[in-house]
Amino acid sequence: MQVIDMEPMSTASEFVQEDGTINPFQQDAYSMGHRLGTNVIVMFDTFDSQKMDYLIIVDTKTGERKRITF
């Protein structure tokens, strides 16, 4: 397993929601995802019937992203 720093998501005003968090799906229309808390979303590109090679963890307060590869 490897953790890779990614370029942060934009925190420009057009991506900020009323609660102060960003919606990463406005910047990444390819990935699916799941909210894990008020400040974290996990994004992925596979269905549960497919092998997963990586996932992306996004801090929706700061836009910071990490890619975890398997």
HUBELTA-V420541 format. One record per backbone hydrogen bond with DSSP energy under -0.5 kcal/mol. NH is the residue of the N-H (numbers start at 1). CO is the residue of the C=O. E is the energy in kcal/mol with one decimal. If there is no record, write none. Layout:
BEGIN
{{NH,CO,E} {NH,CO,E}}
END
This chain:
BEGIN
{{2,69,-1.7} {4,2,-0.5} {4,67,-3.0} {6,65,-1.8} {9,63,-3.0} {15,12,-2.4} {16,12,-0.6} {16,13,-0.9} {17,21,-3.3} {20,17,-2.0} {22,60,-2.5} {23,15,-1.4} {24,22,-0.8} {26,23,-1.8} {27,24,-1.1} {28,24,-1.3} {32,44,-3.4} {34,42,-2.3} {36,40,-2.7} {37,40,-1.2} {41,58,-2.1} {42,34,-2.6} {43,41,-0.5} {43,56,-3.4} {44,32,-2.4} {50,47,-2.2} {53,51,-0.5} {55,68,-1.9} {56,43,-2.8} {57,66,-2.8} {58,41,-2.9} {58,56,-0.5} {59,64,-2.7} {60,39,-1.9} {60,58,-0.8} {61,39,-0.6} {63,59,-3.0} {65,6,-0.5} {66,57,-1.9} {67,4,-2.9} {68,55,-3.1} {68,66,-0.5} {69,2,-2.6} {69,67,-0.6} {70,53,-3.0}}
END
